[in-house]
Amino acid sequence: MAKKRIFEGLKIADFTWLGAGPIAVKFMANMGATVIHIESYTRPDICRVSPPYKDWKPGINRSAFFAIFNDSKYGITLNLRMPQAQKVARKIINEWADVVADAHLPGIMEKFGLDKETLRKDKPELIHIATALQGKTGPYSTMPGHGMVGVSLGGLTQITGWPDRDPTVPFGALTDFLTFPHMITALIAALIYKRKTGKGQYIELSQLECSAQFLAPPIMDYMINGRVLGRLGNSSAYAAPHGVYRCKGEGEKWCAIAVSSDDEWRNFCHVIGNPEWTRDPEFATFMGRKEKENELNGFVEEWTINYTPQEVMRKMQKAGVPAGVVASGEDLVADPQLNHRRTHVVLEHPEIGPHFYQAPPYRFSKTPHKLTMPAPCLGQHNEYVLKDILGMSDDEIADLVVAGALE
Amino acid sequence: MEEKEKREGLLSDYRILDLTDHKGVYCGKVLADLGADVIKVEKPGGDATRNIGPFYKDISDPERSLYWWAYNTSKRGITLNIETADGKEIFQRLVKTADVVVESSPRGYMDSLGLGYPALSEINPSIIMTSISPFGQTGPYKNWKADDLVGWAMAGQAYVTGDDDRPPCQISFPHCYLVTGCHAASATLAAIYYRELSGEGQRVDVSMQESVLWTTLVLVQFWDMMKLNLFRAGSRRSMGTALFRLAFPCKDGHVGFLIAGGQLASISMPPLIKWMAEEKMLGAFEDKKDWGPKDWTQKVDAMALTQEIVDAWEDSIIKFFANKTKAEIYEKAREEGMIIYPVSTTKDLAENAQLKDRDFYVEVEHPELGKAITYLGSPYKMTVAPWRISRRAPQIGEHNQEIYEVELGLSKDEMRLLKEAGVI
């Protein structure tokens, strides 16, 4: 018998797009929830029209950017500017959904007659969870945005890079990825509460406020001590050597090493064969190594350059010293640990073919997650959802098609 | 007032025993601020997380770590040496009334003490045990060590971060284990939800490498679908396209902006070009070469743009921003709906008008200082039983008496003996 999944029977109407919202709902789907993802041809998710595309050929159903955020969901299209489509959306919510998720700027759901007051008046037990870059209220909330600039607003760009250089921008839509686990947390907490009390609620998340959680100590440091955090390269207040070192091989071959205790230092020295410089009393203490960090890093690299990143990592880890290869996309695909844990999951997409999706970063001993199906092509499940889930007749559906409500 | 009333919140029915160090500290905070009774179990003398700076008024003291303060709000704290026979026995008694144990020790450590999941579930069959570790409890790297930088590297972030003429780089306030803690909190809640349905507890295994991998989307997919390794290029980025700049220097710092193409460009470029035209600083946008889009509201295909074109446009924008401050550019962006944001410093975040308008920052009483300290507020606004910091982080052994004497019924004499034996 197949094992039970945690949220089997839970129904989510997913009006989200871009990063944070879709991923949060995808995780719920992987843990068993049934999800209807609502989109429109008239305003496709920007992720659908962004690379990576299979074999470099663009196409609205060919981007993995959209696909990996939206597996295990049914997908339908509704042009919510049309009253007929709004009626279908309301039907999904009122007759079917336990949870509504949205990730639109303030005013958009309102324009569609799907504002939180109306929804919860019709269905008080509904849980409505919403996210926007700067939240749904406040003077800057209506600005359009996305995580690739959110990472700058959120303070992460400013503190990434080298003290003598301009800031460098952390990869990707980082604020989205720091938000979605908060979104899942809030949603499940609300579900637990609803099970006990029957009460629904409205939950709202600002991606700026979620990502700021990961800068709480330096922000408090400014408020209390007046210190503004700068860029520190790879140096650390509690470890030396602590850096990324060039290794043997063509191209970008690097390994990170972090030595944060005397034991690790002794083991590190042993692995590299206790060369002359390691016996210099100035390197014997952590304070000494911090003092001469640049020189130290030079010595470390004199050793690492003779070995591949994999060799450096394995030699160090075998001796109990934290070290890890600087993995490229290609390396991640081949990573033995990720592969052992089935982190990458291949699903066969109707247009892309078989390609990599990604499992949640945790495993439950009794209720394993499952990626049940690839991301939907635009409008792929219109008929299934309208007919089999909502019980609409062929005539009603035909009327929607003719009116253009399913575009 | 009853402890539960003090904590009234979504999760006030649940007790969590939090054995984590810095690798799991955020998990318990998330649950505690939602109302759970989180008891931080520290070794006598205090957890090493207390040594992480910065410190209140720069006085390095385990009771003044801002890191400890920020990530242990709403928790109670006891000291207990679970490596001693007496400590183990006390811990087992606590497990009987707990719902969850969260831990981040090296794999096998809890089992070696006889406190692994099988042993704990014998004491309390519905217990949930959440384990946070660098690589998870299974697989070839399950016993390996990783600090934040190593996780950052092995999940793909380092490869794409930093200047191209220097080593790959981290964020200067690393958050790999913090984001892992957030995932651990959501997974723990999922397990609680399941227990409410089934009565069954279970083991939850959270991997830091995989948690960070959920921040490096879509590196794997670029390789899978386009055989392309995205790479680091300072403040510029290629997504199978020319390199596009994501941070532009301005008069007093930088602003975040991306020309991109498609829908994003159609939102920001028309008002930006209009603004540049008003100040007669169109630069390359004035050029009548045939590569210039005639109408930015038509979707521009970013994949078709050459590096020469992108560089020329970006140089013109850099010149235009050179005499404008972050605040001026941000205000104009707000008025015109352009996707341009300041590159915020921690000072900017402390003073951010949007955060203030939303009452993001909150005051938390520190009775030992006789004053309130400003903390970051909630990551979520909820209409029912909202998030709140119910107390500042615990001092070392602050709730020993409350928990050991009042709850477990240990006598003063027993407390003294346990203290002298180094158990509490």
Boltz contact constraints between the chains, C-beta under 6 A:
constraints:
  - contact:
      token1: [A, 6]
      token2: [B, 190]
      max_distance: 6.0
  - contact:
      token1: [A, 6]
      token2: [B, 194]
      max_distance: 6.0
  - contact:
      token1: [A, 31]
      token2: [B, 190]
      max_distance: 6.0
  - contact:
      token1: [A, 46]
      token2: [B, 263]
      max_distance: 6.0
  - contact:
      token1: [A, 49]
      token2: [B, 262]
      max_distance: 6.0
  - contact:
      token1: [A, 51]
      token2: [B, 239]
      max_distance: 6.0
  - contact:
      token1: [A, 51]
      token2: [B, 240]
      max_distance: 6.0
  - contact:
      token1: [A, 52]
      token2: [B, 221]
      max_distance: 6.0
  - contact:
      token1: [A, 52]
      token2: [B, 222]
      max_distance: 6.0
  - contact:
      token1: [A, 52]
      token2: [B, 225]
      max_distance: 6.0
  - contact:
      token1: [A, 52]
      token2: [B, 226]
      max_distance: 6.0
  - contact:
      token1: [A, 54]
      token2: [B, 225]
      max_distance: 6.0
  - contact:
      token1: [A, 56]
      token2: [B, 226]
      max_distance: 6.0
  - contact:
      token1: [A, 64]
      token2: [B, 218]
      max_distance: 6.0
  - contact:
      token1: [A, 64]
      token2: [B, 221]
      max_distance: 6.0
  - contact:
      token1: [A, 64]
      token2: [B, 225]
      max_distance: 6.0
  - contact:
      token1: [A, 65]
      token2: [B, 218]
      max_distance: 6.0
  - contact:
      token1: [A, 134]
      token2: [B, 354]
      max_distance: 6.0
  - contact:
      token1: [A, 135]
      token2: [B, 358]
      max_distance: 6.0
  - contact:
      token1: [A, 138]
      token2: [B, 354]
      max_distance: 6.0
  - contact:
      token1: [A, 138]
      token2: [B, 357]
      max_distance: 6.0
  - contact:
      token1: [A, 138]
      token2: [B, 358]
      max_distance: 6.0
  - contact:
      token1: [A, 139]
      token2: [B, 357]
      max_distance: 6.0
  - contact:
      token1: [A, 140]
      token2: [B, 354]
      max_distance: 6.0
  - contact:
      token1: [A, 143]
      token2: [B, 334]
      max_distance: 6.0
  - contact:
      token1: [A, 144]
      token2: [B, 267]
      max_distance: 6.0
  - contact:
      token1: [A, 144]
      token2: [B, 339]
      max_distance: 6.0
  - contact:
      token1: [A, 145]
      token2: [B, 339]
      max_distance: 6.0
  - contact:
      token1: [A, 148]
      token2: [B, 258]
      max_distance: 6.0
  - contact:
      token1: [A, 149]
      token2: [B, 256]
      max_distance: 6.0
  - contact:
      token1: [A, 149]
      token2: [B, 339]
      max_distance: 6.0
  - contact:
      token1: [A, 149]
      token2: [B, 341]
      max_distance: 6.0
  - contact:
      token1: [A, 152]
      token2: [B, 256]
      max_distance: 6.0
  - contact:
      token1: [A, 152]
      token2: [B, 341]
      max_distance: 6.0
  - contact:
      token1: [A, 152]
      token2: [B, 343]
      max_distance: 6.0
  - contact:
      token1: [A, 153]
      token2: [B, 341]
      max_distance: 6.0
  - contact:
      token1: [A, 153]
      token2: [B, 344]
      max_distance: 6.0
  - contact:
      token1: [A, 155]
      token2: [B, 344]
      max_distance: 6.0
  - contact:
      token1: [A, 155]
      token2: [B, 349]
      max_distance: 6.0
  - contact:
      token1: [A, 156]
      token2: [B, 171]
      max_distance: 6.0
  - contact:
      token1: [A, 157]
      token2: [B, 247]
      max_distance: 6.0
  - contact:
      token1: [A, 157]
      token2: [B, 343]
      max_distance: 6.0
  - contact:
      token1: [A, 158]
      token2: [B, 343]
      max_distance: 6.0
  - contact:
      token1: [A, 158]
      token2: [B, 345]
      max_distance: 6.0
  - contact:
      token1: [A, 159]
      token2: [B, 172]
      max_distance: 6.0
  - contact:
      token1: [A, 159]
      token2: [B, 173]
      max_distance: 6.0
  - contact:
      token1: [A, 160]
      token2: [B, 171]
      max_distance: 6.0
  - contact:
      token1: [A, 167]
      token2: [B, 247]
      max_distance: 6.0
  - contact:
      token1: [A, 168]
      token2: [B, 162]
      max_distance: 6.0
  - contact:
      token1: [A, 168]
      token2: [B, 163]
      max_distance: 6.0
  - contact:
      token1: [A, 168]
      token2: [B, 234]
      max_distance: 6.0
  - contact:
      token1: [A, 168]
      token2: [B, 235]
      max_distance: 6.0
  - contact:
      token1: [A, 169]
      token2: [B, 235]
      max_distance: 6.0
  - contact:
      token1: [A, 169]
      token2: [B, 246]
      max_distance: 6.0
  - contact:
      token1: [A, 169]
      token2: [B, 247]
      max_distance: 6.0
  - contact:
      token1: [A, 170]
      token2: [B, 161]
      max_distance: 6.0
  - contact:
      token1: [A, 171]
      token2: [B, 160]
      max_distance: 6.0
  - contact:
      token1: [A, 171]
      token2: [B, 161]
      max_distance: 6.0
  - contact:
      token1: [A, 177]
      token2: [B, 214]
      max_distance: 6.0
  - contact:
      token1: [A, 177]
      token2: [B, 215]
      max_distance: 6.0
  - contact:
      token1: [A, 181]
      token2: [B, 182]
      max_distance: 6.0
  - contact:
      token1: [A, 181]
      token2: [B, 183]
      max_distance: 6.0
  - contact:
      token1: [A, 181]
      token2: [B, 186]
      max_distance: 6.0
  - contact:
      token1: [A, 182]
      token2: [B, 379]
      max_distance: 6.0
  - contact:
      token1: [A, 184]
      token2: [B, 186]
      max_distance: 6.0
  - contact:
      token1: [A, 185]
      token2: [B, 30]
      max_distance: 6.0
  - contact:
      token1: [A, 185]
      token2: [B, 185]
      max_distance: 6.0
  - contact:
      token1: [A, 185]
      token2: [B, 186]
      max_distance: 6.0
  - contact:
      token1: [A, 186]
      token2: [B, 380]
      max_distance: 6.0
  - contact:
      token1: [A, 188]
      token2: [B, 189]
      max_distance: 6.0
  - contact:
      token1: [A, 188]
      token2: [B, 190]
      max_distance: 6.0
  - contact:
      token1: [A, 188]
      token2: [B, 193]
      max_distance: 6.0
  - contact:
      token1: [A, 189]
      token2: [B, 10]
      max_distance: 6.0
  - contact:
      token1: [A, 189]
      token2: [B, 34]
      max_distance: 6.0
  - contact:
      token1: [A, 189]
      token2: [B, 189]
      max_distance: 6.0
  - contact:
      token1: [A, 192]
      token2: [B, 193]
      max_distance: 6.0
  - contact:
      token1: [A, 193]
      token2: [B, 10]
      max_distance: 6.0
  - contact:
      token1: [A, 195]
      token2: [B, 196]
      max_distance: 6.0
  - contact:
      token1: [A, 199]
      token2: [B, 384]
      max_distance: 6.0
  - contact:
      token1: [A, 201]
      token2: [B, 382]
      max_distance: 6.0
  - contact:
      token1: [A, 201]
      token2: [B, 383]
      max_distance: 6.0
  - contact:
      token1: [A, 201]
      token2: [B, 384]
      max_distance: 6.0
  - contact:
      token1: [A, 202]
      token2: [B, 383]
      max_distance: 6.0
  - contact:
      token1: [A, 203]
      token2: [B, 380]
      max_distance: 6.0
  - contact:
      token1: [A, 203]
      token2: [B, 382]
      max_distance: 6.0
  - contact:
      token1: [A, 204]
      token2: [B, 381]
      max_distance: 6.0
  - contact:
      token1: [A, 205]
      token2: [B, 380]
      max_distance: 6.0
  - contact:
      token1: [A, 209]
      token2: [B, 360]
      max_distance: 6.0
  - contact:
      token1: [A, 209]
      token2: [B, 379]
      max_distance: 6.0
  - contact:
      token1: [A, 210]
      token2: [B, 379]
      max_distance: 6.0
  - contact:
      token1: [A, 212]
      token2: [B, 376]
      max_distance: 6.0
  - contact:
      token1: [A, 213]
      token2: [B, 379]
      max_distance: 6.0
  - contact:
      token1: [A, 214]
      token2: [B, 175]
      max_distance: 6.0
  - contact:
      token1: [A, 214]
      token2: [B, 178]
      max_distance: 6.0
  - contact:
      token1: [A, 215]
      token2: [B, 173]
      max_distance: 6.0
  - contact:
      token1: [A, 216]
      token2: [B, 70]
      max_distance: 6.0
  - contact:
      token1: [A, 216]
      token2: [B, 376]
      max_distance: 6.0
  - contact:
      token1: [A, 217]
      token2: [B, 66]
      max_distance: 6.0
  - contact:
      token1: [A, 217]
      token2: [B, 67]
      max_distance: 6.0
  - contact:
      token1: [A, 217]
      token2: [B, 70]
      max_distance: 6.0
  - contact:
      token1: [A, 218]
      token2: [B, 173]
      max_distance: 6.0
  - contact:
      token1: [A, 218]
      token2: [B, 346]
      max_distance: 6.0
  - contact:
      token1: [A, 219]
      token2: [B, 346]
      max_distance: 6.0
  - contact:
      token1: [A, 219]
      token2: [B, 349]
      max_distance: 6.0
  - contact:
      token1: [A, 219]
      token2: [B, 350]
      max_distance: 6.0
  - contact:
      token1: [A, 220]
      token2: [B, 66]
      max_distance: 6.0
  - contact:
      token1: [A, 221]
      token2: [B, 54]
      max_distance: 6.0
  - contact:
      token1: [A, 221]
      token2: [B, 66]
      max_distance: 6.0
  - contact:
      token1: [A, 222]
      token2: [B, 346]
      max_distance: 6.0
  - contact:
      token1: [A, 222]
      token2: [B, 347]
      max_distance: 6.0
  - contact:
      token1: [A, 222]
      token2: [B, 350]
      max_distance: 6.0
  - contact:
      token1: [A, 223]
      token2: [B, 350]
      max_distance: 6.0
  - contact:
      token1: [A, 223]
      token2: [B, 374]
      max_distance: 6.0
  - contact:
      token1: [A, 224]
      token2: [B, 56]
      max_distance: 6.0
  - contact:
      token1: [A, 225]
      token2: [B, 58]
      max_distance: 6.0
  - contact:
      token1: [A, 228]
      token2: [B, 345]
      max_distance: 6.0
  - contact:
      token1: [A, 228]
      token2: [B, 346]
      max_distance: 6.0
  - contact:
      token1: [A, 228]
      token2: [B, 347]
      max_distance: 6.0
  - contact:
      token1: [A, 229]
      token2: [B, 346]
      max_distance: 6.0
  - contact:
      token1: [A, 231]
      token2: [B, 172]
      max_distance: 6.0
  - contact:
      token1: [A, 232]
      token2: [B, 172]
      max_distance: 6.0
  - contact:
      token1: [A, 234]
      token2: [B, 169]
      max_distance: 6.0
  - contact:
      token1: [A, 234]
      token2: [B, 170]
      max_distance: 6.0
  - contact:
      token1: [A, 244]
      token2: [B, 158]
      max_distance: 6.0
  - contact:
      token1: [A, 244]
      token2: [B, 167]
      max_distance: 6.0
  - contact:
      token1: [A, 244]
      token2: [B, 168]
      max_distance: 6.0
  - contact:
      token1: [A, 254]
      token2: [B, 168]
      max_distance: 6.0
  - contact:
      token1: [A, 256]
      token2: [B, 149]
      max_distance: 6.0
  - contact:
      token1: [A, 256]
      token2: [B, 150]
      max_distance: 6.0
  - contact:
      token1: [A, 256]
      token2: [B, 153]
      max_distance: 6.0
  - contact:
      token1: [A, 258]
      token2: [B, 147]
      max_distance: 6.0
  - contact:
      token1: [A, 258]
      token2: [B, 149]
      max_distance: 6.0
  - contact:
      token1: [A, 258]
      token2: [B, 150]
      max_distance: 6.0
  - contact:
      token1: [A, 317]
      token2: [B, 144]
      max_distance: 6.0
  - contact:
      token1: [A, 322]
      token2: [B, 145]
      max_distance: 6.0
  - contact:
      token1: [A, 322]
      token2: [B, 146]
      max_distance: 6.0
  - contact:
      token1: [A, 322]
      token2: [B, 147]
      max_distance: 6.0
  - contact:
      token1: [A, 322]
      token2: [B, 150]
      max_distance: 6.0
  - contact:
      token1: [A, 324]
      token2: [B, 150]
      max_distance: 6.0
  - contact:
      token1: [A, 324]
      token2: [B, 153]
      max_distance: 6.0
  - contact:
      token1: [A, 324]
      token2: [B, 154]
      max_distance: 6.0
  - contact:
      token1: [A, 326]
      token2: [B, 153]
      max_distance: 6.0
  - contact:
      token1: [A, 326]
      token2: [B, 158]
      max_distance: 6.0
  - contact:
      token1: [A, 326]
      token2: [B, 159]
      max_distance: 6.0
  - contact:
      token1: [A, 326]
      token2: [B, 168]
      max_distance: 6.0
  - contact:
      token1: [A, 327]
      token2: [B, 154]
      max_distance: 6.0
  - contact:
      token1: [A, 327]
      token2: [B, 156]
      max_distance: 6.0
  - contact:
      token1: [A, 328]
      token2: [B, 159]
      max_distance: 6.0
  - contact:
      token1: [A, 328]
      token2: [B, 229]
      max_distance: 6.0
  - contact:
      token1: [A, 329]
      token2: [B, 219]
      max_distance: 6.0
  - contact:
      token1: [A, 329]
      token2: [B, 220]
      max_distance: 6.0
  - contact:
      token1: [A, 329]
      token2: [B, 222]
      max_distance: 6.0
  - contact:
      token1: [A, 329]
      token2: [B, 223]
      max_distance: 6.0
  - contact:
      token1: [A, 329]
      token2: [B, 229]
      max_distance: 6.0
  - contact:
      token1: [A, 330]
      token2: [B, 223]
      max_distance: 6.0
  - contact:
      token1: [A, 330]
      token2: [B, 229]
      max_distance: 6.0
  - contact:
      token1: [A, 332]
      token2: [B, 156]
      max_distance: 6.0
  - contact:
      token1: [A, 332]
      token2: [B, 220]
      max_distance: 6.0
  - contact:
      token1: [A, 333]
      token2: [B, 220]
      max_distance: 6.0
  - contact:
      token1: [A, 333]
      token2: [B, 223]
      max_distance: 6.0
  - contact:
      token1: [A, 336]
      token2: [B, 140]
      max_distance: 6.0
  - contact:
      token1: [A, 337]
      token2: [B, 135]
      max_distance: 6.0
  - contact:
      token1: [A, 337]
      token2: [B, 139]
      max_distance: 6.0
  - contact:
      token1: [A, 337]
      token2: [B, 140]
      max_distance: 6.0
  - contact:
      token1: [A, 337]
      token2: [B, 141]
      max_distance: 6.0
  - contact:
      token1: [A, 340]
      token2: [B, 139]
      max_distance: 6.0
  - contact:
      token1: [A, 341]
      token2: [B, 136]
      max_distance: 6.0
  - contact:
      token1: [A, 341]
      token2: [B, 139]
      max_distance: 6.0
  - contact:
      token1: [A, 343]
      token2: [B, 210]
      max_distance: 6.0
  - contact:
      token1: [A, 355]
      token2: [B, 224]
      max_distance: 6.0
  - contact:
      token1: [A, 356]
      token2: [B, 220]
      max_distance: 6.0
  - contact:
      token1: [A, 356]
      token2: [B, 224]
      max_distance: 6.0
  - contact:
      token1: [A, 361]
      token2: [B, 183]
      max_distance: 6.0
  - contact:
      token1: [A, 361]
      token2: [B, 207]
      max_distance: 6.0
  - contact:
      token1: [A, 361]
      token2: [B, 210]
      max_distance: 6.0
  - contact:
      token1: [A, 361]
      token2: [B, 211]
      max_distance: 6.0
  - contact:
      token1: [A, 361]
      token2: [B, 214]
      max_distance: 6.0
  - contact:
      token1: [A, 362]
      token2: [B, 187]
      max_distance: 6.0
  - contact:
      token1: [A, 362]
      token2: [B, 204]
      max_distance: 6.0
  - contact:
      token1: [A, 362]
      token2: [B, 206]
      max_distance: 6.0
  - contact:
      token1: [A, 363]
      token2: [B, 205]
      max_distance: 6.0
  - contact:
      token1: [A, 364]
      token2: [B, 202]
      max_distance: 6.0
  - contact:
      token1: [A, 364]
      token2: [B, 204]
      max_distance: 6.0
  - contact:
      token1: [A, 365]
      token2: [B, 202]
      max_distance: 6.0
  - contact:
      token1: [A, 365]
      token2: [B, 203]
      max_distance: 6.0
  - contact:
      token1: [A, 366]
      token2: [B, 202]
      max_distance: 6.0
  - contact:
      token1: [A, 367]
      token2: [B, 194]
      max_distance: 6.0
